[in-house]
Amino acid sequence: MLLLVDKPMAEIALRTAADEPTATVVLLQDGVLLDPDVDCPVYAVARDLEVRGITPPADVEPIRYDELIERIVTEEVRSFV
């Protein structure tokens, strides 16, 4: 399950990720400012990182918008934006 996470809803989103065995977290907008402590893959939208001048932590992989759109179309999605 793809979890789209922005900063205002981060707490509930990350609790959801911890309880979801198939979770993949995608940080977007101000969510890229987070350094989530979850046991699942974590991505951050590259453009949002660039706009904010952020380098993601080592365990957070940048993802382009076109890659994100492909995943949104093919996977189950929960939005915390």
mmCIF file of the N, C-alpha and C atoms, coordinates in Angstrom:
data_MODEL
# 
_entry.id   MODEL 
# 
loop_
_atom_site.group_PDB 
_atom_site.id 
_atom_site.type_symbol 
_atom_site.label_atom_id 
_atom_site.label_alt_id 
_atom_site.label_comp_id 
_atom_site.label_asym_id 
_atom_site.label_entity_id 
_atom_site.label_seq_id 
_atom_site.pdbx_PDB_ins_code 
_atom_site.Cartn_x 
_atom_site.Cartn_y 
_atom_site.Cartn_z 
_atom_site.occupancy 
_atom_site.B_iso_or_equiv 
_atom_site.pdbx_formal_charge 
_atom_site.auth_seq_id 
_atom_site.auth_comp_id 
_atom_site.auth_asym_id 
_atom_site.auth_atom_id 
_atom_site.pdbx_PDB_model_num 
ATOM 1   N N  . MET A 1 1  ? 0.840  -1.167 0.000   1.00 0.00 ? 1  MET A N  1 
ATOM 2   C CA . MET A 1 1  ? 0.000  0.000  0.000   1.00 0.00 ? 1  MET A CA 1 
ATOM 3   C C  . MET A 1 1  ? 0.891  1.238  0.000   1.00 0.00 ? 1  MET A C  1 
ATOM 4   N N  . LEU A 1 2  ? 0.591  2.157  -0.874  1.00 0.00 ? 2  LEU A N  1 
ATOM 5   C CA . LEU A 1 2  ? 1.343  3.396  -1.009  1.00 0.00 ? 2  LEU A CA 1 
ATOM 6   C C  . LEU A 1 2  ? 0.712  4.448  -0.098  1.00 0.00 ? 2  LEU A C  1 
ATOM 7   N N  . LEU A 1 3  ? 1.497  4.979  0.830   1.00 0.00 ? 3  LEU A N  1 
ATOM 8   C CA . LEU A 1 3  ? 1.005  5.998  1.752   1.00 0.00 ? 3  LEU A CA 1 
ATOM 9   C C  . LEU A 1 3  ? 1.629  7.340  1.376   1.00 0.00 ? 3  LEU A C  1 
ATOM 10  N N  . LEU A 1 4  ? 0.799  8.282  0.944   1.00 0.00 ? 4  LEU A N  1 
ATOM 11  C CA . LEU A 1 4  ? 1.262  9.621  0.580   1.00 0.00 ? 4  LEU A CA 1 
ATOM 12  C C  . LEU A 1 4  ? 1.203  10.486 1.832   1.00 0.00 ? 4  LEU A C  1 
ATOM 13  N N  . VAL A 1 5  ? 2.345  11.075 2.223   1.00 0.00 ? 5  VAL A N  1 
ATOM 14  C CA . VAL A 1 5  ? 2.446  11.725 3.528   1.00 0.00 ? 5  VAL A CA 1 
ATOM 15  C C  . VAL A 1 5  ? 2.942  13.159 3.403   1.00 0.00 ? 5  VAL A C  1 
ATOM 16  N N  . ASP A 1 6  ? 2.142  14.087 3.949   1.00 0.00 ? 6  ASP A N  1 
ATOM 17  C CA . ASP A 1 6  ? 2.555  15.478 4.112   1.00 0.00 ? 6  ASP A CA 1 
ATOM 18  C C  . ASP A 1 6  ? 2.718  15.722 5.619   1.00 0.00 ? 6  ASP A C  1 
ATOM 19  N N  . LYS A 1 7  ? 3.425  16.757 5.979   1.00 0.00 ? 7  LYS A N  1 
ATOM 20  C CA . LYS A 1 7  ? 3.792  16.987 7.376   1.00 0.00 ? 7  LYS A CA 1 
ATOM 21  C C  . LYS A 1 7  ? 2.599  17.099 8.339   1.00 0.00 ? 7  LYS A C  1 
ATOM 22  N N  . PRO A 1 8  ? 1.521  17.823 8.009   1.00 0.00 ? 8  PRO A N  1 
ATOM 23  C CA . PRO A 1 8  ? 0.435  17.963 8.992   1.00 0.00 ? 8  PRO A CA 1 
ATOM 24  C C  . PRO A 1 8  ? -0.204 16.634 9.415   1.00 0.00 ? 8  PRO A C  1 
ATOM 25  N N  . MET A 1 9  ? -0.219 15.642 8.534   1.00 0.00 ? 9  MET A N  1 
ATOM 26  C CA . MET A 1 9  ? -0.854 14.357 8.836   1.00 0.00 ? 9  MET A CA 1 
ATOM 27  C C  . MET A 1 9  ? 0.178  13.259 9.119   1.00 0.00 ? 9  MET A C  1 
ATOM 28  N N  . ALA A 1 10 ? 1.421  13.633 9.341   1.00 0.00 ? 10 ALA A N  1 
ATOM 29  C CA . ALA A 1 10 ? 2.508  12.659 9.445   1.00 0.00 ? 10 ALA A CA 1 
ATOM 30  C C  . ALA A 1 10 ? 2.339  11.675 10.590  1.00 0.00 ? 10 ALA A C  1 
ATOM 31  N N  . GLU A 1 11 ? 1.917  12.136 11.745  1.00 0.00 ? 11 GLU A N  1 
ATOM 32  C CA . GLU A 1 11 ? 1.836  11.242 12.904  1.00 0.00 ? 11 GLU A CA 1 
ATOM 33  C C  . GLU A 1 11 ? 0.897  10.063 12.627  1.00 0.00 ? 11 GLU A C  1 
ATOM 34  N N  . ILE A 1 12 ? -0.289 10.345 12.158  1.00 0.00 ? 12 ILE A N  1 
ATOM 35  C CA . ILE A 1 12 ? -1.240 9.265  11.882  1.00 0.00 ? 12 ILE A CA 1 
ATOM 36  C C  . ILE A 1 12 ? -0.776 8.413  10.694  1.00 0.00 ? 12 ILE A C  1 
ATOM 37  N N  . ALA A 1 13 ? -0.171 9.037  9.699   1.00 0.00 ? 13 ALA A N  1 
ATOM 38  C CA . ALA A 1 13 ? 0.323  8.299  8.531   1.00 0.00 ? 13 ALA A CA 1 
ATOM 39  C C  . ALA A 1 13 ? 1.413  7.311  8.921   1.00 0.00 ? 13 ALA A C  1 
ATOM 40  N N  . LEU A 1 14 ? 2.335  7.744  9.752   1.00 0.00 ? 14 LEU A N  1 
ATOM 41  C CA . LEU A 1 14 ? 3.443  6.868  10.138  1.00 0.00 ? 14 LEU A CA 1 
ATOM 42  C C  . LEU A 1 14 ? 2.994  5.767  11.092  1.00 0.00 ? 14 LEU A C  1 
ATOM 43  N N  . ARG A 1 15 ? 1.977  6.033  11.911  1.00 0.00 ? 15 ARG A N  1 
ATOM 44  C CA . ARG A 1 15 ? 1.393  4.959  12.728  1.00 0.00 ? 15 ARG A CA 1 
ATOM 45  C C  . ARG A 1 15 ? 0.724  3.931  11.821  1.00 0.00 ? 15 ARG A C  1 
ATOM 46  N N  . THR A 1 16 ? 0.062  4.410  10.780  1.00 0.00 ? 16 THR A N  1 
ATOM 47  C CA . THR A 1 16 ? -0.569 3.516  9.812   1.00 0.00 ? 16 THR A CA 1 
ATOM 48  C C  . THR A 1 16 ? 0.494  2.673  9.114   1.00 0.00 ? 16 THR A C  1 
ATOM 49  N N  . ALA A 1 17 ? 1.595  3.290  8.721   1.00 0.00 ? 17 ALA A N  1 
ATOM 50  C CA . ALA A 1 17 ? 2.683  2.564  8.056   1.00 0.00 ? 17 ALA A CA 1 
ATOM 51  C C  . ALA A 1 17 ? 3.249  1.471  8.957   1.00 0.00 ? 17 ALA A C  1 
ATOM 52  N N  . ALA A 1 18 ? 3.357  1.752  10.236  1.00 0.00 ? 18 ALA A N  1 
ATOM 53  C CA . ALA A 1 18 ? 3.905  0.775  11.174  1.00 0.00 ? 18 ALA A CA 1 
ATOM 54  C C  . ALA A 1 18 ? 3.003  -0.454 11.297  1.00 0.00 ? 18 ALA A C  1 
ATOM 55  N N  . ASP A 1 19 ? 1.703  -0.255 11.091  1.00 0.00 ? 19 ASP A N  1 
ATOM 56  C CA . ASP A 1 19 ? 0.738  -1.356 11.219  1.00 0.00 ? 19 ASP A CA 1 
ATOM 57  C C  . ASP A 1 19 ? 0.421  -2.043 9.896   1.00 0.00 ? 19 ASP A C  1 
ATOM 58  N N  . GLU A 1 20 ? 0.941  -1.527 8.790   1.00 0.00 ? 20 GLU A N  1 
ATOM 59  C CA . GLU A 1 20 ? 0.628  -2.051 7.458   1.00 0.00 ? 20 GLU A CA 1 
ATOM 60  C C  . GLU A 1 20 ? 1.837  -2.827 6.919   1.00 0.00 ? 20 GLU A C  1 
ATOM 61  N N  . PRO A 1 21 ? 1.743  -4.150 6.810   1.00 0.00 ? 21 PRO A N  1 
ATOM 62  C CA . PRO A 1 21 ? 2.906  -4.947 6.388   1.00 0.00 ? 21 PRO A CA 1 
ATOM 63  C C  . PRO A 1 21 ? 3.380  -4.674 4.959   1.00 0.00 ? 21 PRO A C  1 
ATOM 64  N N  . THR A 1 22 ? 2.534  -4.117 4.115   1.00 0.00 ? 22 THR A N  1 
ATOM 65  C CA . THR A 1 22 ? 2.934  -3.858 2.729   1.00 0.00 ? 22 THR A CA 1 
ATOM 66  C C  . THR A 1 22 ? 3.136  -2.365 2.459   1.00 0.00 ? 22 THR A C  1 
ATOM 67  N N  . ALA A 1 23 ? 3.330  -1.586 3.502   1.00 0.00 ? 23 ALA A N  1 
ATOM 68  C CA . ALA A 1 23 ? 3.427  -0.127 3.352   1.00 0.00 ? 23 ALA A CA 1 
ATOM 69  C C  . ALA A 1 23 ? 4.683  0.313  2.608   1.00 0.00 ? 23 ALA A C  1 
ATOM 70  N N  . THR A 1 24 ? 4.493  1.337  1.801   1.00 0.00 ? 24 THR A N  1 
ATOM 71  C CA . THR A 1 24 ? 5.571  2.119  1.211   1.00 0.00 ? 24 THR A CA 1 
ATOM 72  C C  . THR A 1 24 ? 5.185  3.575  1.431   1.00 0.00 ? 24 THR A C  1 
ATOM 73  N N  . VAL A 1 25 ? 6.062  4.345  2.044   1.00 0.00 ? 25 VAL A N  1 
ATOM 74  C CA . VAL A 1 25 ? 5.783  5.742  2.366   1.00 0.00 ? 25 VAL A CA 1 
ATOM 75  C C  . VAL A 1 25 ? 6.385  6.637  1.296   1.00 0.00 ? 25 VAL A C  1 
ATOM 76  N N  . VAL A 1 26 ? 5.587  7.620  0.842   1.00 0.00 ? 26 VAL A N  1 
ATOM 77  C CA . VAL A 1 26 ? 6.089  8.645  -0.068  1.00 0.00 ? 26 VAL A CA 1 
ATOM 78  C C  . VAL A 1 26 ? 5.857  9.998  0.594   1.00 0.00 ? 26 VAL A C  1 
ATOM 79  N N  . LEU A 1 27 ? 6.945  10.687 0.897   1.00 0.00 ? 27 LEU A N  1 
ATOM 80  C CA . LEU A 1 27 ? 6.882  12.016 1.493   1.00 0.00 ? 27 LEU A CA 1 
ATOM 81  C C  . LEU A 1 27 ? 6.739  13.039 0.379   1.00 0.00 ? 27 LEU A C  1 
ATOM 82  N N  . LEU A 1 28 ? 5.786  13.949 0.537   1.00 0.00 ? 28 LEU A N  1 
ATOM 83  C CA . LEU A 1 28 ? 5.631  14.989 -0.458  1.00 0.00 ? 28 LEU A CA 1 
ATOM 84  C C  . LEU A 1 28 ? 5.305  16.309 0.214   1.00 0.00 ? 28 LEU A C  1 
ATOM 85  N N  . GLN A 1 29 ? 5.434  17.368 -0.541  1.00 0.00 ? 29 GLN A N  1 
ATOM 86  C CA . GLN A 1 29 ? 5.271  18.720 -0.038  1.00 0.00 ? 29 GLN A CA 1 
ATOM 87  C C  . GLN A 1 29 ? 6.150  18.899 1.200   1.00 0.00 ? 29 GLN A C  1 
ATOM 88  N N  . ASP A 1 30 ? 5.603  19.422 2.317   1.00 0.00 ? 30 ASP A N  1 
ATOM 89  C CA . ASP A 1 30 ? 6.420  19.611 3.520   1.00 0.00 ? 30 ASP A CA 1 
ATOM 90  C C  . ASP A 1 30 ? 6.741  18.299 4.237   1.00 0.00 ? 30 ASP A C  1 
ATOM 91  N N  . GLY A 1 31 ? 6.163  17.206 3.786   1.00 0.00 ? 31 GLY A N  1 
ATOM 92  C CA . GLY A 1 31 ? 6.503  15.897 4.344   1.00 0.00 ? 31 GLY A CA 1 
ATOM 93  C C  . GLY A 1 31 ? 7.959  15.537 4.121   1.00 0.00 ? 31 GLY A C  1 
ATOM 94  N N  . VAL A 1 32 ? 8.584  16.143 3.106   1.00 0.00 ? 32 VAL A N  1 
ATOM 95  C CA . VAL A 1 32 ? 9.998  15.847 2.838   1.00 0.00 ? 32 VAL A CA 1 
ATOM 96  C C  . VAL A 1 32 ? 10.906 16.372 3.944   1.00 0.00 ? 32 VAL A C  1 
ATOM 97  N N  . LEU A 1 33 ? 10.378 17.190 4.840   1.00 0.00 ? 33 LEU A N  1 
ATOM 98  C CA . LEU A 1 33 ? 11.158 17.692 5.969   1.00 0.00 ? 33 LEU A CA 1 
ATOM 99  C C  . LEU A 1 33 ? 11.275 16.656 7.085   1.00 0.00 ? 33 LEU A C  1 
ATOM 100 N N  . LEU A 1 34 ? 10.503 15.576 6.977   1.00 0.00 ? 34 LEU A N  1 
ATOM 101 C CA . LEU A 1 34 ? 10.480 14.533 8.004   1.00 0.00 ? 34 LEU A CA 1 
ATOM 102 C C  . LEU A 1 34 ? 11.617 13.538 7.823   1.00 0.00 ? 34 LEU A C  1 
ATOM 103 N N  . ASP A 1 35 ? 11.952 12.870 8.904   1.00 0.00 ? 35 ASP A N  1 
ATOM 104 C CA . ASP A 1 35 ? 12.890 11.750 8.884   1.00 0.00 ? 35 ASP A CA 1 
ATOM 105 C C  . ASP A 1 35 ? 12.193 10.595 9.594   1.00 0.00 ? 35 ASP A C  1 
ATOM 106 N N  . PRO A 1 36 ? 11.280 9.921  8.877   1.00 0.00 ? 36 PRO A N  1 
ATOM 107 C CA . PRO A 1 36 ? 10.442 8.920  9.542   1.00 0.00 ? 36 PRO A CA 1 
ATOM 108 C C  . PRO A 1 36 ? 11.211 7.690  10.003  1.00 0.00 ? 36 PRO A C  1 
ATOM 109 N N  . ASP A 1 37 ? 10.825 7.200  11.155  1.00 0.00 ? 37 ASP A N  1 
ATOM 110 C CA . ASP A 1 37 ? 11.423 5.990  11.721  1.00 0.00 ? 37 ASP A CA 1 
ATOM 111 C C  . ASP A 1 37 ? 10.428 4.850  11.522  1.00 0.00 ? 37 ASP A C  1 
ATOM 112 N N  . VAL A 1 38 ? 10.375 4.323  10.308  1.00 0.00 ? 38 VAL A N  1 
ATOM 113 C CA . VAL A 1 38 ? 9.460  3.232  9.969   1.00 0.00 ? 38 VAL A CA 1 
ATOM 114 C C  . VAL A 1 38 ? 10.243 2.096  9.326   1.00 0.00 ? 38 VAL A C  1 
ATOM 115 N N  . ASP A 1 39 ? 9.698  0.910  9.424   1.00 0.00 ? 39 ASP A N  1 
ATOM 116 C CA . ASP A 1 39 ? 10.351 -0.275 8.879   1.00 0.00 ? 39 ASP A CA 1 
ATOM 117 C C  . ASP A 1 39 ? 9.725  -0.644 7.537   1.00 0.00 ? 39 ASP A C  1 
ATOM 118 N N  . CYS A 1 40 ? 9.825  0.267  6.582   1.00 0.00 ? 40 CYS A N  1 
ATOM 119 C CA . CYS A 1 40 ? 9.308  0.047  5.235   1.00 0.00 ? 40 CYS A CA 1 
ATOM 120 C C  . CYS A 1 40 ? 10.057 0.984  4.283   1.00 0.00 ? 40 CYS A C  1 
ATOM 121 N N  . PRO A 1 41 ? 9.928  0.764  2.987   1.00 0.00 ? 41 PRO A N  1 
ATOM 122 C CA . PRO A 1 41 ? 10.583 1.681  2.050   1.00 0.00 ? 41 PRO A CA 1 
ATOM 123 C C  . PRO A 1 41 ? 10.014 3.094  2.180   1.00 0.00 ? 41 PRO A C  1 
ATOM 124 N N  . VAL A 1 42 ? 10.900 4.088  2.099   1.00 0.00 ? 42 VAL A N  1 
ATOM 125 C CA . VAL A 1 42 ? 10.481 5.492  2.191   1.00 0.00 ? 42 VAL A CA 1 
ATOM 126 C C  . VAL A 1 42 ? 11.081 6.248  1.013   1.00 0.00 ? 42 VAL A C  1 
ATOM 127 N N  . TYR A 1 43 ? 10.226 6.981  0.317   1.00 0.00 ? 43 TYR A N  1 
ATOM 128 C CA . TYR A 1 43 ? 10.631 7.815  -0.807  1.00 0.00 ? 43 TYR A CA 1 
ATOM 129 C C  . TYR A 1 43 ? 10.253 9.258  -0.495  1.00 0.00 ? 43 TYR A C  1 
ATOM 130 N N  . ALA A 1 44 ? 10.910 10.202 -1.161  1.00 0.00 ? 44 ALA A N  1 
ATOM 131 C CA . ALA A 1 44 ? 10.559 11.619 -1.059  1.00 0.00 ? 44 ALA A CA 1 
ATOM 132 C C  . ALA A 1 44 ? 10.549 12.189 -2.467  1.00 0.00 ? 44 ALA A C  1 
ATOM 133 N N  . VAL A 1 45 ? 9.544  12.982 -2.774  1.00 0.00 ? 45 VAL A N  1 
ATOM 134 C CA . VAL A 1 45 ? 9.428  13.566 -4.104  1.00 0.00 ? 45 VAL A CA 1 
ATOM 135 C C  . VAL A 1 45 ? 10.624 14.490 -4.346  1.00 0.00 ? 45 VAL A C  1 
ATOM 136 N N  . ALA A 1 46 ? 11.381 14.188 -5.389  1.00 0.00 ? 46 ALA A N  1 
ATOM 137 C CA . ALA A 1 46 ? 12.628 14.900 -5.686  1.00 0.00 ? 46 ALA A CA 1 
ATOM 138 C C  . ALA A 1 46 ? 12.404 16.394 -5.867  1.00 0.00 ? 46 ALA A C  1 
ATOM 139 N N  . ARG A 1 47 ? 11.350 16.770 -6.548  1.00 0.00 ? 47 ARG A N  1 
ATOM 140 C CA . ARG A 1 47 ? 11.079 18.198 -6.793  1.00 0.00 ? 47 ARG A CA 1 
ATOM 141 C C  . ARG A 1 47 ? 10.804 18.926 -5.476  1.00 0.00 ? 47 ARG A C  1 
ATOM 142 N N  . ASP A 1 48 ? 10.084 18.280 -4.563  1.00 0.00 ? 48 ASP A N  1 
ATOM 143 C CA . ASP A 1 48 ? 9.806  18.899 -3.271  1.00 0.00 ? 48 ASP A CA 1 
ATOM 144 C C  . ASP A 1 48 ? 11.079 19.051 -2.445  1.00 0.00 ? 48 ASP A C  1 
ATOM 145 N N  . LEU A 1 49 ? 11.983 18.079 -2.547  1.00 0.00 ? 49 LEU A N  1 
ATOM 146 C CA . LEU A 1 49 ? 13.281 18.198 -1.890  1.00 0.00 ? 49 LEU A CA 1 
ATOM 147 C C  . LEU A 1 49 ? 14.068 19.374 -2.458  1.00 0.00 ? 49 LEU A C  1 
ATOM 148 N N  . GLU A 1 50 ? 14.089 19.458 -3.786  1.00 0.00 ? 50 GLU A N  1 
ATOM 149 C CA . GLU A 1 50 ? 14.839 20.507 -4.472  1.00 0.00 ? 50 GLU A CA 1 
ATOM 150 C C  . GLU A 1 50 ? 14.322 21.896 -4.111  1.00 0.00 ? 50 GLU A C  1 
ATOM 151 N N  . VAL A 1 51 ? 13.013 22.079 -4.134  1.00 0.00 ? 51 VAL A N  1 
ATOM 152 C CA . VAL A 1 51 ? 12.413 23.386 -3.829  1.00 0.00 ? 51 VAL A CA 1 
ATOM 153 C C  . VAL A 1 51 ? 12.761 23.834 -2.415  1.00 0.00 ? 51 VAL A C  1 
ATOM 154 N N  . ARG A 1 52 ? 12.856 22.886 -1.496  1.00 0.00 ? 52 ARG A N  1 
ATOM 155 C CA . ARG A 1 52 ? 13.139 23.221 -0.100  1.00 0.00 ? 52 ARG A CA 1 
ATOM 156 C C  . ARG A 1 52 ? 14.629 23.168 0.235   1.00 0.00 ? 52 ARG A C  1 
ATOM 157 N N  . GLY A 1 53 ? 15.459 22.822 -0.737  1.00 0.00 ? 53 GLY A N  1 
ATOM 158 C CA . GLY A 1 53 ? 16.897 22.764 -0.504  1.00 0.00 ? 53 GLY A CA 1 
ATOM 159 C C  . GLY A 1 53 ? 17.295 21.674 0.463   1.00 0.00 ? 53 GLY A C  1 
ATOM 160 N N  . ILE A 1 54 ? 16.586 20.560 0.411   1.00 0.00 ? 54 ILE A N  1 
ATOM 161 C CA . ILE A 1 54 ? 16.767 19.465 1.366   1.00 0.00 ? 54 ILE A CA 1 
ATOM 162 C C  . ILE A 1 54 ? 17.516 18.300 0.715   1.00 0.00 ? 54 ILE A C  1 
ATOM 163 N N  . THR A 1 55 ? 18.430 17.724 1.446   1.00 0.00 ? 55 THR A N  1 
ATOM 164 C CA . THR A 1 55 ? 19.033 16.447 1.070   1.00 0.00 ? 55 THR A CA 1 
ATOM 165 C C  . THR A 1 55 ? 18.391 15.398 1.967   1.00 0.00 ? 55 THR A C  1 
ATOM 166 N N  . PRO A 1 56 ? 17.798 14.362 1.383   1.00 0.00 ? 56 PRO A N  1 
ATOM 167 C CA . PRO A 1 56 ? 17.096 13.393 2.222   1.00 0.00 ? 56 PRO A CA 1 
ATOM 168 C C  . PRO A 1 56 ? 18.064 12.546 3.040   1.00 0.00 ? 56 PRO A C  1 
ATOM 169 N N  . PRO A 1 57 ? 17.588 12.000 4.158   1.00 0.00 ? 57 PRO A N  1 
ATOM 170 C CA . PRO A 1 57 ? 18.417 11.059 4.921   1.00 0.00 ? 57 PRO A CA 1 
ATOM 171 C C  . PRO A 1 57 ? 18.792 9.863  4.039   1.00 0.00 ? 57 PRO A C  1 
ATOM 172 N N  . ALA A 1 58 ? 19.813 9.139  4.426   1.00 0.00 ? 58 ALA A N  1 
ATOM 173 C CA . ALA A 1 58 ? 20.329 8.027  3.617   1.00 0.00 ? 58 ALA A CA 1 
ATOM 174 C C  . ALA A 1 58 ? 19.287 6.960  3.321   1.00 0.00 ? 58 ALA A C  1 
ATOM 175 N N  . ASP A 1 59 ? 18.343 6.746  4.230   1.00 0.00 ? 59 ASP A N  1 
ATOM 176 C CA . ASP A 1 59 ? 17.349 5.699  4.024   1.00 0.00 ? 59 ASP A CA 1 
ATOM 177 C C  . ASP A 1 59 ? 16.083 6.176  3.306   1.00 0.00 ? 59 ASP A C  1 
ATOM 178 N N  . VAL A 1 60 ? 16.098 7.411  2.805   1.00 0.00 ? 60 VAL A N  1 
ATOM 179 C CA . VAL A 1 60 ? 14.969 7.963  2.044   1.00 0.00 ? 60 VAL A CA 1 
ATOM 180 C C  . VAL A 1 60 ? 15.432 8.168  0.605   1.00 0.00 ? 60 VAL A C  1 
ATOM 181 N N  . GLU A 1 61 ? 14.747 7.523  -0.319  1.00 0.00 ? 61 GLU A N  1 
ATOM 182 C CA . GLU A 1 61 ? 15.133 7.574  -1.725  1.00 0.00 ? 61 GLU A CA 1 
ATOM 183 C C  . GLU A 1 61 ? 14.291 8.602  -2.485  1.00 0.00 ? 61 GLU A C  1 
ATOM 184 N N  . PRO A 1 62 ? 14.914 9.513  -3.230  1.00 0.00 ? 62 PRO A N  1 
ATOM 185 C CA . PRO A 1 62 ? 14.148 10.459 -4.040  1.00 0.00 ? 62 PRO A CA 1 
ATOM 186 C C  . PRO A 1 62 ? 13.373 9.720  -5.136  1.00 0.00 ? 62 PRO A C  1 
ATOM 187 N N  . ILE A 1 63 ? 12.197 10.255 -5.456  1.00 0.00 ? 63 ILE A N  1 
ATOM 188 C CA . ILE A 1 63 ? 11.359 9.706  -6.518  1.00 0.00 ? 63 ILE A CA 1 
ATOM 189 C C  . ILE A 1 63 ? 10.827 10.874 -7.352  1.00 0.00 ? 63 ILE A C  1 
ATOM 190 N N  . ARG A 1 64 ? 10.842 10.709 -8.668  1.00 0.00 ? 64 ARG A N  1 
ATOM 191 C CA . ARG A 1 64 ? 10.321 11.753 -9.566  1.00 0.00 ? 64 ARG A CA 1 
ATOM 192 C C  . ARG A 1 64 ? 8.793  11.665 -9.607  1.00 0.00 ? 64 ARG A C  1 
ATOM 193 N N  . TYR A 1 65 ? 8.159  12.790 -9.961  1.00 0.00 ? 65 TYR A N  1 
ATOM 194 C CA . TYR A 1 65 ? 6.694  12.809 -10.037 1.00 0.00 ? 65 TYR A CA 1 
ATOM 195 C C  . TYR A 1 65 ? 6.171  11.770 -11.016 1.00 0.00 ? 65 TYR A C  1 
ATOM 196 N N  . ASP A 1 66 ? 6.833  11.587 -12.166 1.00 0.00 ? 66 ASP A N  1 
ATOM 197 C CA . ASP A 1 66 ? 6.323  10.619 -13.135 1.00 0.00 ? 66 ASP A CA 1 
ATOM 198 C C  . ASP A 1 66 ? 6.371  9.196  -12.570 1.00 0.00 ? 66 ASP A C  1 
ATOM 199 N N  . GLU A 1 67 ? 7.401  8.885  -11.786 1.00 0.00 ? 67 GLU A N  1 
ATOM 200 C CA . GLU A 1 67 ? 7.482  7.573  -11.138 1.00 0.00 ? 67 GLU A CA 1 
ATOM 201 C C  . GLU A 1 67 ? 6.368  7.419  -10.093 1.00 0.00 ? 67 GLU A C  1 
ATOM 202 N N  . LEU A 1 68 ? 6.107  8.492  -9.358  1.00 0.00 ? 68 LEU A N  1 
ATOM 203 C CA . LEU A 1 68 ? 5.051  8.473  -8.358  1.00 0.00 ? 68 LEU A CA 1 
ATOM 204 C C  . LEU A 1 68 ? 3.690  8.249  -9.014  1.00 0.00 ? 68 LEU A C  1 
ATOM 205 N N  . ILE A 1 69 ? 3.429  8.929  -10.102 1.00 0.00 ? 69 ILE A N  1 
ATOM 206 C CA . ILE A 1 69 ? 2.153  8.778  -10.804 1.00 0.00 ? 69 ILE A CA 1 
ATOM 207 C C  . ILE A 1 69 ? 1.970  7.330  -11.259 1.00 0.00 ? 69 ILE A C  1 
ATOM 208 N N  . GLU A 1 70 ? 3.012  6.724  -11.793 1.00 0.00 ? 70 GLU A N  1 
ATOM 209 C CA . GLU A 1 70 ? 2.931  5.317  -12.204 1.00 0.00 ? 70 GLU A CA 1 
ATOM 210 C C  . GLU A 1 70 ? 2.541  4.427  -11.024 1.00 0.00 ? 70 GLU A C  1 
ATOM 211 N N  . ARG A 1 71 ? 3.120  4.681  -9.884  1.00 0.00 ? 71 ARG A N  1 
ATOM 212 C CA . ARG A 1 71 ? 2.817  3.872  -8.698  1.00 0.00 ? 71 ARG A CA 1 
ATOM 213 C C  . ARG A 1 71 ? 1.400  4.128  -8.202  1.00 0.00 ? 71 ARG A C  1 
ATOM 214 N N  . ILE A 1 72 ? 0.952  5.379  -8.266  1.00 0.00 ? 72 ILE A N  1 
ATOM 215 C CA . ILE A 1 72 ? -0.409 5.711  -7.834  1.00 0.00 ? 72 ILE A CA 1 
ATOM 216 C C  . ILE A 1 72 ? -1.436 4.972  -8.689  1.00 0.00 ? 72 ILE A C  1 
ATOM 217 N N  . VAL A 1 73 ? -1.155 4.868  -9.971  1.00 0.00 ? 73 VAL A N  1 
ATOM 218 C CA . VAL A 1 73 ? -2.082 4.207  -10.896 1.00 0.00 ? 73 VAL A CA 1 
ATOM 219 C C  . VAL A 1 73 ? -2.114 2.694  -10.675 1.00 0.00 ? 73 VAL A C  1 
ATOM 220 N N  . THR A 1 74 ? -0.999 2.110  -10.258 1.00 0.00 ? 74 THR A N  1 
ATOM 221 C CA . THR A 1 74 ? -0.921 0.651  -10.186 1.00 0.00 ? 74 THR A CA 1 
ATOM 222 C C  . THR A 1 74 ? -1.049 0.065  -8.775  1.00 0.00 ? 74 THR A C  1 
ATOM 223 N N  . GLU A 1 75 ? -0.999 0.894  -7.739  1.00 0.00 ? 75 GLU A N  1 
ATOM 224 C CA . GLU A 1 75 ? -1.025 0.392  -6.371  1.00 0.00 ? 75 GLU A CA 1 
ATOM 225 C C  . GLU A 1 75 ? -2.202 0.969  -5.593  1.00 0.00 ? 75 GLU A C  1 
ATOM 226 N N  . GLU A 1 76 ? -2.540 0.287  -4.510  1.00 0.00 ? 76 GLU A N  1 
ATOM 227 C CA . GLU A 1 76 ? -3.538 0.825  -3.591  1.00 0.00 ? 76 GLU A CA 1 
ATOM 228 C C  . GLU A 1 76 ? -2.906 2.020  -2.872  1.00 0.00 ? 76 GLU A C  1 
ATOM 229 N N  . VAL A 1 77 ? -3.675 3.095  -2.727  1.00 0.00 ? 77 VAL A N  1 
ATOM 230 C CA . VAL A 1 77 ? -3.129 4.338  -2.180  1.00 0.00 ? 77 VAL A CA 1 
ATOM 231 C C  . VAL A 1 77 ? -3.986 4.823  -1.002  1.00 0.00 ? 77 VAL A C  1 
ATOM 232 N N  . ARG A 1 78 ? -3.295 5.311  0.034   1.00 0.00 ? 78 ARG A N  1 
ATOM 233 C CA . ARG A 1 78 ? -3.939 6.046  1.130   1.00 0.00 ? 78 ARG A CA 1 
ATOM 234 C C  . ARG A 1 78 ? -3.244 7.392  1.214   1.00 0.00 ? 78 ARG A C  1 
ATOM 235 N N  . SER A 1 79 ? -4.050 8.437  1.224   1.00 0.00 ? 79 SER A N  1 
ATOM 236 C CA . SER A 1 79 ? -3.500 9.786  1.227   1.00 0.00 ? 79 SER A CA 1 
ATOM 237 C C  . SER A 1 79 ? -3.607 10.417 2.612   1.00 0.00 ? 79 SER A C  1 
ATOM 238 N N  . PHE A 1 80 ? -2.476 10.947 3.066   1.00 0.00 ? 80 PHE A N  1 
ATOM 239 C CA . PHE A 1 80 ? -2.407 11.704 4.316   1.00 0.00 ? 80 PHE A CA 1 
ATOM 240 C C  . PHE A 1 80 ? -1.866 13.097 3.978   1.00 0.00 ? 80 PHE A C  1 
ATOM 241 N N  . VAL A 1 81 ? -2.482 13.701 2.985   1.00 0.00 ? 81 VAL A N  1 
ATOM 242 C CA . VAL A 1 81 ? -2.051 15.002 2.470   1.00 0.00 ? 81 VAL A CA 1 
ATOM 243 C C  . VAL A 1 81 ? -3.126 16.027 2.775   1.00 0.00 ? 81 VAL A C  1 
# 
